[in-house]
């Protein structure tokens, strides 16, 4: 498949700006430098100033489009308005504190959308010049019992559940949420742009996309943008970082999606560090389909002593069902004899098993799919050893 480039682009650049005029000037100048063929559309929800109006007049003469939408209208209302006025079939949504550089490959994003028809949004990564660090905002939304959890895409890549794809040397993966630097299909419905949200717009927008459409989101490391998040003024912070506003938006977010809590656990939660004597991963392809509850009943009726460990233990404690790895059951047995018995018992069952040989001095009962099963005791100590900061999983978090 050919890489897509050239003049008369199919891309319209949609910029939302609010009280960060110097950042806006920097972003627009960088776009004109690196992508002079792209038409720029600016929706301003800030205040008019002589300097900014003069800047806008020059842009309008060059064929770009500028609109004021009303003070503090909100990012999603502004993006919805941009979607209405942009004529091109693809919209590169940008916020005003970004800056295009030689590493920003807009056409890499377009190539993904043009060749993978299931993808509605393609995003890249950002680089903070002041701290000289990259940041990859790339997560999956995981729902369980009216809880929403952010799971890093790297976790699924490490498990080989998620795989890299490639189009003309552009690598990408499917995910649920990417940076504010992303290319959108214009045909994505207006309903995902909820005008009631002002401070938690990014999470709301991408979760709406997941819940209300069939479009996939793609992340690629082949395109990077600069992020000058530090360049903000007190008046901007007064409106966008106001805790009362954020709390109102959190409540609206939860009610809108019928959720009780949203968790943003640290990435360390998804890193295990305990070593065991032996681990074997088993997957038997068969026409026989099995529910986890039926599988647990079969294991318990066998009389073989086993302990539920790792992610299965964490999910038993937190949700009483498999959530992190819903297609894998992690089992520990004390010796080779029981190891072989378990293997023989599950032979022909179409399910993923990870069986380890581990000895636990004590165990306790926990509930998994309504069954009393053994977990390590004390379970808090076990989880602390295997999952750093595990308590934040299901206890506290913040919508971002």
Protein Blocks (a to p, Z undefined) as FASTA:
>chain_A
ZZdedehiabdcddddehilklmmmmmmmmmmmmmmbccddddfbdcdfklmmmmmmmmm
nopacddebehkbjklmmmmmmmmpmbfbdcdddfkbccdfklcfklmmmmmmmmmkbmb
dcdddddfklopacddddddddeehiacdddfklmmmnomaccddeehiacdddfbdcfb
dcddfklcfklmcfkbmklmmmmmmmmmmmmmcbdcdddfkbccdddfklccfklmmmmm
cfklmmmmmmmmmmmnopabdcdddfklmpcfbdcfbdcddddddfbdcdfklmmmmmmm
nopacddehjllmmmmmnopafklmmbccdddfbfklmmmmmmmmgoiacdddddddddf
bdcdddeehiacdddddfklmmmmmmghklmnopaccdZZ
